[in-house]
Amino acid sequence: MRRLHQCSHVAQSRYDLFKILRELKAGMSSSLVIYQQLLDCQNYGLPHDILIPHTASDLSALLRSSFNVPIYLQGTAFLGKALAQSFEDLSLETFLTKVLANGTAECSIVDTAGPHQHTRKGTVEELRASFGQHSRGPKSPINVLEISNFTHRSYIPPVIAEVDLLTQIAIQNVRHLAKDSRPRSMPQAGQEWFLLSQEHSVSPAHIDVAGFCTVVIVVEGGKVWYPLSRPDENDRRHFAQCGSLVPEGFSNGWARILLERGDVLIMPPGTIHAVFTPEDCLCVGKHFYTAGTIGASLDAIRFMLNHEELINEDSPGNLYNLLTYITTNASSVLDPTQLRNFALALIEFARFEVPEKPLTSRKALLGFKKLSGELGPKLYRQALASPGKHLASPVLQTSRHVTPENQN
């Protein structure tokens, strides 16, 4: 981690994108078109490690775009008064009291002293030994991932639910219930979770599981986030070959983001990142998919399957049920550009060579691979035939050259 820190720089956002857009709106009738192009293409010509929205509407617009760098929000201003008050009522001490008294709380633990980075199941007794009043202090600090939210309260900003692709599909299906009496089942989506980290704990460089977007909000304490800065294909190949052992050799190094109480970080799919915890820290978070990044999610899943040692969690057991549900409902919620990009990602997934022993269910993976080959070309043709302007999306064009016409 010390070597990675030496390769890092303070995360940069060298342009005030939304200030420029507001000025454009004031003087140009075509500003809405420019606004959409900037959000979808993200081709601003200036280097940037993070996106910093200035209003709630800016945040919503970014989350609906094909954003490909983390979104950073400082403080609780974007959370709304009710949610901000909920955070005021929650602290590391009160959380520990509640979780240690809850014998049924589930969690996963990453112990950097263990033989690998993947999680193992943890128990409340283990949390009590590590974080309780009479903690014994393990040899190596631990990260406790995805403690199920047992508080019966939501701590995630409502805008996340609004852009959650599974929620959008569910709403669309409800609207069609009157027209279609067939039952429509929806697989269980990701739930909110808490992240509890001991002082000096480390998460080596990795990508988050299942091609999810990830939102993390600091409740108490602090974290230093190190996303790989503006990686290209050569950087991804270098990471695939060297993993977390060699932080040097990347074209733009690593960005460095200090997260403190109330700060929010939202990562797009496949973000290569490492994390250091300088003090005991409690965060709340959630994994989710979005319409603008679902193609990138499939790309990240292919990378994950080829390099399972570079993720620090096991894939959800219903991953391919989720992807099948999204694929079969994609045309009802994705706009033409999103549908085209998703279709191209499906076509590439169908060409993907499945590992002999994937961590996920091989049978389910092969089933989704077959579905990708069947529906990818159909969705691609449907997207091209749909009315509406098709905007380029570099997030999906970095390696995407396969089309239904040349896939053979």
Phi and psi in degrees as a GROMACS rama.xvg file:
@    title "Ramachandran Plot"
@    xaxis  label "Phi"
@    yaxis  label "Psi"
@TYPE xy
-63.0584  -40.7163  ARG-2
-65.7312  -39.9046  ARG-3
-64.4552  -41.7354  LEU-4
-60.29  -38.0668  HIS-5
-67.3514  -23.4591  GLN-6
-89.4163  1.04705  CYS-7
-100.725  165.239  SER-8
-140.337  158.014  HIS-9
-60.7167  130.752  VAL-10
-54.8814  135.332  ALA-11
-113.1  139.956  GLN-12
-133.521  89.0305  SER-13
-85.0879  10.648  ARG-14
-143.753  147.522  TYR-15
-96.8168  81.8796  ASP-16
-55.1694  -49.0501  LEU-17
-75.4571  -27.762  PHE-18
-64.6172  -41.4673  LYS-19
-61.694  -43.383  ILE-20
-64.7968  -39.2976  LEU-21
-65.1919  -36.5143  ARG-22
-66.2897  -38.7439  GLU-23
-62.925  -41.7091  LEU-24
-60.1295  -35.9519  LYS-25
-69.8154  -25.2545  ALA-26
-124.798  -1.76265  GLY-27
-134.336  129.894  MET-28
-70.3311  -24.1961  SER-29
-91.2068  14.2595  SER-30
-62.0686  -32.4798  SER-31
-65.0897  -36.9584  LEU-32
-65.8899  -45.3981  VAL-33
-61.1082  -41.8536  ILE-34
-56.3842  -48.8161  TYR-35
-66.3719  -39.7994  GLN-36
-63.7684  -42.2625  GLN-37
-64.2894  -42.8183  LEU-38
-68.1524  -42.6388  LEU-39
-77.0488  -40.1864  ASP-40
-86.3371  -31.9339  CYS-41
48.9129  42.8797  GLN-42
-111.702  69.3638  ASN-43
-88.6587  -10.0625  TYR-44
79.2299  3.91921  GLY-45
-125.833  140.891  LEU-46
-66.5097  141.806  PRO-47
-153.811  142.519  HIS-48
-104.176  -27.9234  ASP-49
-140.205  159.313  ILE-50
-111.372  132.505  LEU-51
-121.216  97.2623  ILE-52
-72.0149  153.668  PRO-53
-107.923  -14.9894  HIS-54
-138.64  166.635  THR-55
-63.8021  -36.0153  ALA-56
-68.433  -34.8276  SER-57
-61.8767  -43.5212  ASP-58
-61.6192  -45.5755  LEU-59
-60.5845  -42.7374  SER-60
-63.3458  -41.6812  ALA-61
-63.8385  -42.9953  LEU-62
-66.9853  -23.1541  LEU-63
-89.0673  -4.18942  ARG-64
-94.0895  -179.163  SER-65
-92.5677  55.0649  SER-66
-61.7188  140.344  PHE-67
-128.482  11.979  ASN-68
-132.089  158.858  VAL-69
-61.7565  149.834  PRO-70
-102.232  130.366  ILE-71
-120.841  129.603  TYR-72
-123.877  126.892  LEU-73
-96.9773  123.344  GLN-74
81.5035  -177.823  GLY-75
-98.7047  13.6943  THR-76
-59.7619  -32.2079  ALA-77
-84.0252  -7.16869  PHE-78
-82.7305  -18.4639  LEU-79
87.742  156.679  GLY-80
-62.9071  -43.9223  LYS-81
-64.1744  -45.319  ALA-82
-69.7119  -38.4971  LEU-83
-61.1949  -37.7365  ALA-84
-66.8971  -36.1622  GLN-85
-60.3897  -38.2458  SER-86
-69.5886  -34.1073  PHE-87
-63.8227  -30.7021  GLU-88
-85.1578  -5.5488  ASP-89
-113.625  132.238  LEU-90
-138.677  169.339  SER-91
-60.7861  -40.9298  LEU-92
-66.1021  -47.3452  GLU-93
-66.6842  -35.7667  THR-94
-64.9635  -45.4964  PHE-95
-61.2781  -39.5773  LEU-96
-60.0827  -43.702  THR-97
-70.9834  -45.6717  LYS-98
-70.5702  -34.6031  VAL-99
-73.7312  -21.0187  LEU-100
-88.2477  -8.91551  ALA-101
-100.747  100.216  ASN-102
-71.0338  -10.8196  GLY-103
-102.792  -1.23386  THR-104
-61.7261  133.475  ALA-105
-102.367  148.697  GLU-106
-157.92  166.588  CYS-107
-124.74  145.86  SER-108
-124.417  133.467  ILE-109
-105.327  115.828  VAL-110
-110.438  109.136  ASP-111
-67.2536  -9.73528  THR-112
-85.4192  -7.9207  ALA-113
-76.9499  177.297  GLY-114
-74.5527  -17.7893  PRO-115
-151.278  172.671  HIS-116
-88.3847  -10.0588  GLN-117
-67.7115  157.517  HIS-118
-77.0543  160.625  THR-119
-130.918  157.313  ARG-120
-67.0091  138.675  LYS-121
-117.201  163.064  GLY-122
-121.866  162.197  THR-123
-61.3123  -36.0132  VAL-124
-60.431  -38.3546  GLU-125
-68.1429  -37.3798  GLU-126
-64.8336  -40.2391  LEU-127
-62.9822  -39.1823  ARG-128
-68.671  -29.6288  ALA-129
-93.0266  -35.9582  SER-130
-119.544  -10.8818  PHE-131
-69.8303  178.13  GLY-132
-60.9214  -32.5675  GLN-133
-112.675  41.3905  HIS-134
-61.5189  144.163  SER-135
-89.1124  -13.7638  ARG-136
73.9874  99.4504  GLY-137
-69.2956  164.542  PRO-138
-62.8289  -34.7873  LYS-139
-128.056  137.385  SER-140
-59.8644  149.185  PRO-141
-118.773  151.431  ILE-142
-105.204  127.102  ASN-143
-105.647  108.062  VAL-144
-95.6012  147.033  LEU-145
49.416  52.7037  GLU-146
-69.038  120.808  ILE-147
-58.4429  139.09  SER-148
-74.7575  101.922  ASN-149
-98.9694  6.57782  PHE-150
-83.4973  -11.2833  THR-151
64.2849  22.0245  HIS-152
-129.429  148.11  ARG-153
-98.9559  135.526  SER-154
-116.007  8.46715  TYR-155
-96.6181  135.282  ILE-156
-55.3595  138.79  PRO-157
-55.9027  -28.0216  PRO-158
-62.2564  -27.0698  VAL-159
-66.0352  -43.454  ILE-160
-63.8336  -34.6855  ALA-161
-66.2815  -33.7136  GLU-162
-98.6774  -5.9878  VAL-163
-60.134  121.09  ASP-164
-63.3635  -38.5303  LEU-165
-65.5977  -36.7516  LEU-166
-66.8868  -41.1991  THR-167
-61.143  -41.2233  GLN-168
-65.3909  -42.2141  ILE-169
-61.0078  -42.2254  ALA-170
-63.8892  -42.2655  ILE-171
-63.5602  -38.4986  GLN-172
-68.1294  -36.7939  ASN-173
-61.9269  -37.7463  VAL-174
-64.7453  -25.3933  ARG-175
-94.6591  -0.227601  HIS-176
-60.3956  -37.8514  LEU-177
-65.9214  -28.9091  ALA-178
-90.3623  -23.5195  LYS-179
-133.758  114.733  ASP-180
-85.1845  -2.65838  SER-181
-68.0431  139.039  ARG-182
-66.1977  141.02  PRO-183
-122.9  108.513  ARG-184
-94.0389  145.733  SER-185
-122.317  126.313  MET-186
-65.2706  152.458  PRO-187
-66.4884  128.162  GLN-188
-85.4656  177.287  ALA-189
-65.8245  142.271  GLY-190
-103.692  163.445  GLN-191
-66.9014  149.291  GLU-192
-144.643  160.037  TRP-193
-104.566  149.23  PHE-194
-121.924  118.434  LEU-195
-117.941  121.633  LEU-196
-129.092  136.745  SER-197
-81.2761  155.54  GLN-198
-52.2998  133.185  GLU-199
72.4178  11.673  HIS-200
-73.0141  153.169  SER-201
-132.438  137.977  VAL-202
-111.342  107.017  SER-203
-60.2679  165.358  PRO-204
-54.9289  131.946  ALA-205
-162.873  175.85  HIS-206
-118.461  152.165  ILE-207
-72.7038  154.469  ASP-208
-72.8389  153.511  VAL-209
65.5006  18.5484  ALA-210
65.6762  23.4583  GLY-211
-75.6636  151.857  PHE-212
-76.5956  151.89  CYS-213
-132.544  129.696  THR-214
-110.678  134.306  VAL-215
-130.992  131.316  VAL-216
-124.749  128.755  ILE-217
-81.3402  122.474  VAL-218
-88.225  -44.9804  VAL-219
-155.405  148.849  GLU-220
91.3207  -150.288  GLY-221
-161.47  160.622  GLY-222
-141.302  152.91  LYS-223
-112.925  115.091  VAL-224
-98.3983  134.514  TRP-225
-122.978  81.8001  TYR-226
-77.7218  144.218  PRO-227
-64.3323  131.33  LEU-228
-81.2194  116.162  SER-229
44.1521  58.9108  ARG-230
-69.797  144.349  PRO-231
-108.341  -174.051  ASP-232
-63.042  -36.163  GLU-233
-63.8679  -38.7693  ASN-234
-64.1026  -40.9533  ASP-235
-66.0243  -38.6578  ARG-236
-65.2989  -40.6354  ARG-237
-62.0506  -42.5934  HIS-238
-65.415  -40.1104  PHE-239
-62.8783  -35.3931  ALA-240
-80.0211  -38.5636  GLN-241
-106.373  -19.4339  CYS-242
60.37  -143.772  GLY-243
-86.176  0.36986  SER-244
-78.9441  -25.6127  LEU-245
-125.793  93.5539  VAL-246
-76.4878  -13.6228  PRO-247
-84.0984  166.84  GLU-248
94.1592  4.91226  GLY-249
-92.8462  146.118  PHE-250
-61.1707  -35.4555  SER-251
-120.909  12.2948  ASN-252
67.3378  -154.344  GLY-253
-119.336  140.515  TRP-254
-84.1302  161.607  ALA-255
-132.946  122.496  ARG-256
-125.479  120.835  ILE-257
-89.2785  119.732  LEU-258
-106.888  127.083  LEU-259
-121.871  -179.287  GLU-260
-50.2757  126.065  ARG-261
89.2637  -13.1342  GLY-262
-73.1505  148.273  ASP-263
-123.175  135.304  VAL-264
-128.606  130.696  LEU-265
-122.128  117.733  ILE-266
-102.216  138.392  MET-267
-73.9136  169.419  PRO-268
-59.3938  143.388  PRO-269
73.0771  16.3441  GLY-270
-67.5841  120.645  THR-271
-79.7138  122.548  ILE-272
-155  157.164  HIS-273
-127.406  160.98  ALA-274
-139.732  136.95  VAL-275
-121.613  138.744  PHE-276
-112.871  105.198  THR-277
-75.523  -17.4477  PRO-278
-150.41  159.662  GLU-279
-48.7956  134.991  ASP-280
-143.537  140.84  CYS-281
-121.255  128.616  LEU-282
-127.353  160.81  CYS-283
-122.558  147.201  VAL-284
-159.596  -178.337  GLY-285
-162.447  148.572  LYS-286
-100.879  145.375  HIS-287
-161.244  163.319  PHE-288
-108.944  154.497  TYR-289
-130.195  158.555  THR-290
-63.8599  -37.8668  ALA-291
-75.4594  -18.4729  GLY-292
-121.434  9.65689  THR-293
-66.2151  -31.9118  ILE-294
-63.806  -42.7919  GLY-295
-64.9111  -30.0947  ALA-296
-62.5286  -43.4961  SER-297
-63.2704  -40.057  LEU-298
-60.665  -42.2713  ASP-299
-66.0147  -34.8966  ALA-300
-66.8574  -40.8054  ILE-301
-61.3337  -42.9333  ARG-302
-61.5179  -43.3258  PHE-303
-60.4057  -42.8569  MET-304
-67.5965  -30.292  LEU-305
-81.7216  -21.1672  ASN-306
-138.224  63.7203  HIS-307
-67.4506  -17.1058  GLU-308
-73.7959  -10.0181  GLU-309
-101.247  12.5476  LEU-310
-115.398  154.861  ILE-311
-112.101  11.8371  ASN-312
-138.821  158.812  GLU-313
-81.7618  148.525  ASP-314
-68.0755  148.121  SER-315
-61.8784  144.901  PRO-316
-63.6584  -22.8607  GLY-317
-103.356  23.4363  ASN-318
-54.3173  -48.9866  LEU-319
-77.8022  -20.1471  TYR-320
-66.6787  -42.0889  ASN-321
-60.8225  -48.0871  LEU-322
-66.2164  -37.5047  LEU-323
-64.5561  -42.7838  THR-324
-60.8959  -44.5886  TYR-325
-65.4279  -44.0668  ILE-326
-64.2242  -43.5216  THR-327
-74.0641  -14.0893  THR-328
-113.461  4.94711  ASN-329
-59.5441  -40.9936  ALA-330
-66.3987  -17.2005  SER-331
-88.2614  -13.8414  SER-332
-126.639  -18.7606  VAL-333
-92.401  140.828  LEU-334
-76.78  170.455  ASP-335
-54.8726  -41.2666  PRO-336
-66.9008  -45.5574  THR-337
-62.3997  -40.2391  GLN-338
-65.7021  -40.9142  LEU-339
-62.0908  -46.1168  ARG-340
-65.6041  -39.8316  ASN-341
-65.9706  -41.0443  PHE-342
-61.3347  -41.9334  ALA-343
-64.207  -36.9949  LEU-344
-66.0325  -37.7446  ALA-345
-63.5704  -41.8924  LEU-346
-61.9659  -41.6094  ILE-347
-67.9741  -36.1789  GLU-348
-64.5487  -36.8675  PHE-349
-64.4336  -26.7775  ALA-350
-86.5125  -6.86933  ARG-351
-68.7682  134.476  PHE-352
-87.0998  113.072  GLU-353
-70.2029  131.161  VAL-354
-61.3647  153.698  PRO-355
-61.4555  -41.1322  GLU-356
-130.699  73.7771  LYS-357
-69.7293  151.151  PRO-358
-64.7789  -29.8013  LEU-359
-83.9887  171.026  THR-360
-62.8491  120.532  SER-361
-64.8541  -39.8349  ARG-362
-62.1204  -46.4224  LYS-363
-65.5283  -38.2788  ALA-364
-63.8529  -44.7308  LEU-365
-65.2527  -35.4801  LEU-366
-63.5532  -42.6628  GLY-367
-71.3244  -34.7609  PHE-368
-59.6498  -42.601  LYS-369
-64.516  -43.919  LYS-370
-61.1295  -38.3617  LEU-371
-60.6746  -42.4841  SER-372
-67.073  -31.4835  GLY-373
-77.8734  -44.7474  GLU-374
-93.3309  -23.2974  LEU-375
-53.7139  -56.7326  GLY-376
-61.5297  -37.3958  PRO-377
-63.859  -45.4849  LYS-378
-66.6849  -33.8793  LEU-379
-63.3163  -47.5959  TYR-380
-65.4439  -36.8741  ARG-381
-64.4288  -39.9708  GLN-382
-64.253  -42.5399  ALA-383
-67.6123  -29.2811  LEU-384
-84.6748  -9.55811  ALA-385
-78.7397  144.536  SER-386
-70.3033  156.323  PRO-387
119.552  156.756  GLY-388
-78.7441  133.317  LYS-389
-100.02  117.378  HIS-390
-103.197  145.188  LEU-391
-67.5972  152.87  ALA-392
-139.311  97.4098  SER-393
-59.9077  -22.3878  PRO-394
-56.1397  -36.1554  VAL-395
-104.929  -4.10176  LEU-396
-99.4064  -1.92619  GLN-397
-58.2915  -40.8108  THR-398
-130.691  11.6919  SER-399
-94.5866  106.478  ARG-400
-129.845  -1.1144  HIS-401
-86.3953  133.106  VAL-402
-129.28  165.023  THR-403
-56.0566  -23.6697  PRO-404
-78.6611  -25.4879  GLU-405
-121.539  12.4388  ASN-406
-69.1743  -18.2761  GLN-407
